[in-house]
Amino acid sequence: MSLDLDIHLKRGRFTLEIQATAPAGVTVFFGPSGSGKTTLLRAVAGLEAVDRGQIVIGGSDMTERPAHRRAVGYLFQEPRLLPHLSVLGNLKFAQKMGRKVAPQSFDEVIALLELGDLLERTPFALSGGEAQRVALGRALLSAPKCLCLDEPLSALDQGLKHRILPYLERLRDRTDIPILYVTHDAAEMARLADHIVLMQAGRSVLSGPAEAILSDPAAVPYLGVRAAGTVISGQVMARDPTTGLAVMGFDGGQLILPELSQTKGRSIRIRIPAQDIVLAREKPKGLSALNVFEGTITQLHAGQGPGVMVQFKTGETLFLARVTQYSSQNMGLAVGQTIFAIVKATAFDPAGIGT
């Protein structure tokens, strides 16, 4: 199932005009405050009327339907649970209000989000992360054709955020509906996104698969230097508790990472920020850094400041590194050239390693 957008709406001085497609999986809408991300989600859910255009979900035109007939689940920054009902009551209420049977059964949603021990509690007795899990379960039980998640983790501290991310990964991997996700957190985006739509001033400026967008030098002005980097999917090849290290295999070779919670053979996904990769013209020796791998430069992109974005390819994976213009000129970097990338194992944040 997919969602297709072609909408235009004007509110005062702000205009949202966007064409986008969100396939099944997580599509992250990323951009500065005021770029129209939340307005877009509200329009999809029927909470904001569009002036013209179409909102098509799974082949059905939802543009003129009222919010309660769109089958769109919406998760806000705050859980907004019904305070007079228990967790079980909140979930059963959502199931009752759904216009059809949810693809996931009640028991499947409870298992997916690990809500079994919370069912008899009231919303006041839940932590922030627990309340968001309940709100997510409620959205799923309403039998949605599409989910809109509007910065669902922004009100949580880092510890709670990292505990709830695995539940969102499970949701992404076990459902076949489009999930529209708004966040300002680059690591969160890299961990969850299947697709990314970059927004600015009410328009989509760049969109595509997450791996392609995050490693594209042309996306850096919209992502920001700190968000730019590489997303790599691979498998856990080995774990060594004595050294506190693990080995990940990917199509370009292997990477040594900090100790992982994932078991050997599990699929994982990691992010390497562009600023954490060091480049060399010749293979270095005697380094403390554990990851050294060869690549071929595919793009060089000088920005407005002192930096140059270097895109290079290892296997079928595109990497992005940031160096100074001085270093680029001094090293004589050029497209087609062979370089060596250096990444410390300690550059990987274990909390940012997902599935």
C-alpha positions as CSV (number, residue, x, y, z in Angstrom):
1,M,0.0,0.0,0.0
2,S,1.2,3.5,-0.7
3,L,0.2,7.1,-0.3
4,D,0.3,9.7,-3.1
5,L,0.2,13.4,-2.5
6,D,-0.4,16.3,-4.8
7,I,-1.7,19.1,-2.6
8,H,-1.8,22.9,-2.3
9,L,-2.9,24.9,0.7
10,K,-2.3,28.5,1.8
11,R,-2.5,29.8,5.3
12,G,-1.7,33.5,5.6
13,R,1.8,34.0,4.2
14,F,2.6,30.3,4.3
15,T,2.0,28.1,1.3
16,L,2.3,24.3,1.3
17,E,2.6,22.9,-2.3
18,I,4.0,19.4,-2.5
19,Q,4.0,16.3,-4.6
20,A,5.3,13.1,-2.9
21,T,4.8,9.4,-2.8
22,A,5.2,7.4,0.4
23,P,5.4,3.6,-0.1
24,A,4.9,1.1,2.7
25,G,7.5,1.6,5.4
26,V,8.7,4.8,7.1
27,T,8.9,8.0,5.1
28,V,10.6,10.7,7.1
29,F,9.7,14.3,6.4
30,F,12.8,16.4,7.4
31,G,13.3,20.1,7.4
32,P,13.6,23.3,9.5
33,S,10.8,24.5,11.7
34,G,8.1,26.2,9.6
35,S,8.8,24.1,6.5
36,G,5.3,22.6,6.6
37,K,6.0,19.1,8.0
38,T,3.2,19.1,10.6
39,T,0.8,20.9,8.3
40,L,1.4,18.2,5.7
41,L,0.6,15.4,8.2
42,R,-2.5,17.2,9.4
43,A,-3.7,17.6,5.8
44,V,-3.2,13.8,5.2
45,A,-5.2,13.1,8.4
46,G,-8.0,15.4,7.4
47,L,-7.3,17.9,10.3
48,E,-6.3,20.6,7.8
49,A,-8.3,21.2,4.6
50,V,-6.4,21.6,1.3
51,D,-7.3,24.2,-1.3
52,R,-6.8,21.9,-4.2
53,G,-5.1,18.6,-5.0
54,Q,-5.4,14.9,-4.1
55,I,-4.6,12.6,-1.2
56,V,-4.7,9.0,-2.4
57,I,-4.1,6.2,0.1
58,G,-4.0,2.6,-1.3
59,G,-5.7,3.7,-4.5
60,S,-8.6,5.5,-2.6
61,D,-9.0,9.3,-2.9
62,M,-9.3,10.6,0.6
63,T,-9.2,14.3,-0.2
64,E,-12.9,15.1,0.4
65,R,-13.4,12.6,3.2
66,P,-13.8,13.9,6.8
67,A,-11.0,12.9,9.2
68,H,-13.0,10.1,10.9
69,R,-13.5,8.3,7.5
70,R,-9.9,8.4,6.3
71,A,-8.5,5.5,8.3
72,V,-5.4,7.5,9.2
73,G,-3.8,6.9,12.6
74,Y,-2.2,10.0,14.1
75,L,0.4,10.0,16.9
76,F,1.1,13.4,18.4
77,Q,4.1,14.6,20.5
78,E,2.0,14.0,23.6
79,P,0.1,10.6,24.0
80,R,-3.3,12.2,24.5
81,L,-4.8,9.1,26.2
82,L,-8.3,9.1,27.7
83,P,-7.6,9.7,31.4
84,H,-10.7,8.0,32.7
85,L,-9.9,4.7,31.0
86,S,-7.3,2.1,31.8
87,V,-4.7,1.2,29.2
88,L,-6.9,-1.8,28.3
89,G,-9.9,0.6,28.0
90,N,-8.0,3.0,25.8
91,L,-7.0,0.2,23.5
92,K,-10.5,-1.4,23.3
93,F,-12.0,2.0,22.6
94,A,-9.7,2.5,19.6
95,Q,-10.6,-1.0,18.4
96,K,-14.3,-0.3,18.7
97,M,-14.0,3.0,16.9
98,G,-12.1,1.5,14.0
99,R,-14.3,1.1,10.9
100,K,-13.0,-2.4,10.1
101,V,-11.0,-5.2,11.7
102,A,-7.3,-4.2,12.1
103,P,-4.7,-6.2,10.2
104,Q,-3.0,-6.9,13.5
105,S,-5.2,-8.6,16.1
106,F,-5.4,-7.2,19.6
107,D,-3.0,-9.8,21.0
108,E,-0.5,-9.1,18.2
109,V,-0.5,-5.4,19.0
110,I,0.0,-6.2,22.7
111,A,2.9,-8.4,21.9
112,L,4.4,-6.1,19.3
113,L,4.6,-3.2,21.7
114,E,5.0,-5.2,24.9
115,L,1.9,-3.8,26.6
116,G,0.8,-6.9,28.5
117,D,2.0,-5.7,31.9
118,L,0.5,-2.2,31.5
119,L,-3.2,-3.1,30.7
120,E,-4.6,-2.5,34.2
121,R,-2.8,0.8,34.7
122,T,-4.2,4.2,34.3
123,P,-2.5,6.8,32.0
124,F,-1.3,8.7,35.1
125,A,0.7,5.6,36.2
126,L,2.6,5.4,32.9
127,S,6.1,6.8,32.1
128,G,6.4,8.9,29.0
129,G,7.7,6.0,26.9
130,E,5.0,3.7,28.1
131,A,2.3,6.2,27.3
132,Q,3.6,6.7,23.8
133,R,3.6,2.9,23.3
134,V,0.0,2.8,24.4
135,A,-0.9,5.7,22.1
136,L,0.9,3.8,19.2
137,G,-1.1,0.6,20.0
138,R,-4.3,2.6,20.0
139,A,-3.5,4.0,16.6
140,L,-2.8,0.5,15.2
141,L,-6.0,-0.9,16.6
142,S,-8.0,1.7,14.7
143,A,-7.2,-0.2,11.5
144,P,-5.3,2.6,9.8
145,K,-4.4,2.6,6.1
146,C,-1.7,5.1,7.0
147,L,0.0,6.3,10.1
148,C,1.2,9.9,10.8
149,L,3.8,10.1,13.6
150,D,4.5,13.8,14.4
151,E,7.7,14.0,16.4
152,P,6.5,11.1,18.6
153,L,9.8,11.0,20.6
154,S,10.6,14.7,21.0
155,A,9.1,14.9,24.5
156,L,11.2,12.0,25.8
157,D,14.7,12.1,27.2
158,Q,17.5,10.2,25.4
159,G,17.2,7.1,27.6
160,L,13.4,6.7,26.9
161,K,13.9,7.5,23.3
162,H,16.4,4.8,22.8
163,R,14.1,2.3,24.6
164,I,11.1,3.0,22.4
165,L,13.0,3.1,19.0
166,P,13.1,-0.7,18.8
167,Y,9.3,-0.8,18.9
168,L,9.1,1.7,16.0
169,E,11.5,-0.5,14.1
170,R,9.3,-3.5,14.7
171,L,6.3,-1.5,13.5
172,R,8.1,-0.6,10.3
173,D,9.2,-4.1,9.6
174,R,5.9,-5.9,10.4
175,T,3.3,-3.7,8.8
176,D,2.7,-2.9,5.1
177,I,1.2,0.6,5.4
178,P,2.8,4.0,4.7
179,I,4.1,5.5,7.9
180,L,4.7,9.3,7.7
181,Y,7.2,10.4,10.3
182,V,8.3,13.9,11.3
183,T,11.5,14.4,13.3
184,H,14.3,16.9,13.8
185,D,16.7,14.2,15.0
186,A,19.2,13.0,12.4
187,A,20.1,9.8,14.2
188,E,16.4,8.9,14.6
189,M,15.9,9.6,10.9
190,A,18.8,7.4,9.8
191,R,17.7,4.6,12.1
192,L,14.1,4.4,11.0
193,A,13.7,5.9,7.5
194,D,13.1,3.8,4.4
195,H,12.6,7.0,2.4
196,I,13.2,10.6,3.1
197,V,11.5,13.8,1.8
198,L,13.5,17.0,2.5
199,M,11.3,20.0,2.9
200,Q,11.9,23.7,2.8
201,A,9.4,26.6,2.8
202,G,6.4,24.4,2.1
203,R,8.0,22.4,-0.7
204,S,9.8,19.1,-1.3
205,V,13.3,19.9,-2.4
206,L,14.7,16.3,-2.6
207,S,13.4,12.8,-2.0
208,G,14.4,9.2,-2.3
209,P,15.6,6.1,-0.5
210,A,17.2,7.0,2.9
211,E,20.7,5.6,2.0
212,A,20.8,7.6,-1.2
213,I,19.6,10.9,0.3
214,L,21.9,10.8,3.4
215,S,25.0,10.2,1.3
216,D,24.1,12.7,-1.5
217,P,26.3,15.9,-1.3
218,A,23.4,17.9,-2.9
219,A,21.2,17.1,0.2
220,V,23.7,18.6,2.7
221,P,22.4,22.2,2.5
222,Y,18.9,20.8,3.5
223,L,20.1,18.1,5.9
224,G,22.7,20.2,7.6
225,V,26.4,19.1,7.9
226,R,25.8,17.1,11.2
227,A,23.0,15.1,9.7
228,A,24.8,14.1,6.5
229,G,26.5,10.8,6.4
230,T,26.1,7.1,5.4
231,V,23.5,4.5,6.3
232,I,24.8,1.0,5.9
233,S,22.8,-2.2,6.2
234,G,24.6,-5.5,7.0
235,Q,24.8,-8.5,9.3
236,V,26.5,-9.2,12.6
237,M,29.4,-11.5,11.7
238,A,31.0,-11.9,15.1
239,R,30.9,-10.7,18.7
240,D,33.8,-10.7,21.2
241,P,32.7,-9.8,24.7
242,T,36.4,-9.9,25.9
243,T,37.3,-7.0,23.7
244,G,33.9,-5.3,23.7
245,L,33.8,-5.3,19.9
246,A,31.7,-6.8,17.1
247,V,32.1,-7.3,13.4
248,M,29.5,-6.2,10.8
249,G,29.6,-7.5,7.2
250,F,28.3,-5.4,4.4
251,D,28.7,-5.5,0.6
252,G,31.9,-3.5,0.7
253,G,33.7,-5.5,3.4
254,Q,33.6,-5.5,7.2
255,L,33.4,-2.9,9.9
256,I,34.4,-3.2,13.5
257,L,31.9,-1.8,15.9
258,P,31.4,-1.5,19.7
259,E,29.7,-4.5,21.4
260,L,26.2,-5.0,20.1
261,S,23.0,-6.3,21.7
262,Q,22.1,-7.9,18.4
263,T,23.1,-11.6,18.0
264,K,25.3,-13.1,15.4
265,G,23.5,-13.4,12.0
266,R,21.1,-10.6,12.8
267,S,20.6,-7.8,10.2
268,I,21.6,-4.4,11.5
269,R,21.7,-0.8,10.2
270,I,24.3,1.8,11.3
271,R,25.0,5.4,10.6
272,I,28.4,7.0,10.0
273,P,28.3,10.8,10.1
274,A,30.3,12.5,7.3
275,Q,32.4,14.3,9.8
276,D,33.6,11.1,11.5
277,I,35.4,9.7,8.3
278,V,39.0,10.6,7.7
279,L,40.5,10.2,4.2
280,A,43.9,9.2,3.0
281,R,45.5,8.9,-0.4
282,E,47.6,5.9,0.6
283,K,46.7,3.0,2.9
284,P,47.8,4.1,6.4
285,K,49.8,1.9,8.8
286,G,50.2,1.8,12.6
287,L,46.8,3.5,13.4
288,S,44.7,3.0,16.5
289,A,41.6,3.3,14.3
290,L,40.3,-0.2,13.5
291,N,38.4,0.5,10.3
292,V,40.4,1.2,7.1
293,F,38.7,0.5,3.8
294,E,39.3,1.4,0.1
295,G,36.9,3.4,-2.0
296,T,36.6,5.4,-5.3
297,I,35.6,9.0,-5.3
298,T,32.3,9.6,-7.2
299,Q,31.5,13.2,-6.3
300,L,33.2,16.3,-4.8
301,H,30.9,19.1,-3.6
302,A,32.3,22.4,-2.2
303,G,29.9,24.2,0.2
304,Q,29.5,27.8,1.2
305,G,32.0,27.4,4.1
306,P,35.4,25.8,4.4
307,G,34.3,22.3,3.9
308,V,34.1,19.9,0.9
309,M,31.8,16.9,0.8
310,V,33.4,13.8,-0.7
311,Q,31.2,11.0,-1.9
312,F,33.0,7.7,-2.5
313,K,31.9,4.1,-3.2
314,T,32.9,0.9,-1.6
315,G,31.2,-2.2,-3.0
316,E,27.7,-0.9,-3.8
317,T,27.6,1.4,-0.7
318,L,28.0,5.2,-1.1
319,F,29.8,6.9,1.7
320,L,30.0,10.6,2.5
321,A,33.0,12.3,4.1
322,R,33.6,15.9,5.0
323,V,37.1,17.4,4.7
324,T,38.3,21.0,4.5
325,Q,38.9,22.7,1.2
326,Y,42.5,23.0,2.2
327,S,42.8,19.2,2.7
328,S,41.0,18.5,-0.6
329,Q,43.3,20.7,-2.6
330,N,46.4,19.6,-0.7
331,M,45.6,15.9,-1.3
332,G,44.6,16.6,-4.9
333,L,41.3,14.8,-4.5
334,A,39.4,14.1,-7.8
335,V,36.5,12.1,-9.1
336,G,37.6,8.5,-10.0
337,Q,40.5,8.6,-7.6
338,T,41.2,5.7,-5.1
339,I,41.2,6.8,-1.5
340,F,41.2,5.1,1.9
341,A,38.6,5.8,4.6
342,I,39.4,5.7,8.3
343,V,36.7,5.3,11.0
344,K,37.3,4.7,14.6
345,A,35.2,1.9,16.2
346,T,34.4,4.4,19.0
347,A,32.8,6.7,16.4
348,F,29.7,4.4,16.4
349,D,27.1,5.1,19.0
350,P,25.7,1.7,20.1
351,A,22.3,3.4,20.8
352,G,22.2,4.5,17.2
353,I,22.6,1.0,15.8
354,G,19.3,-0.3,14.7
355,T,17.8,-3.2,12.7
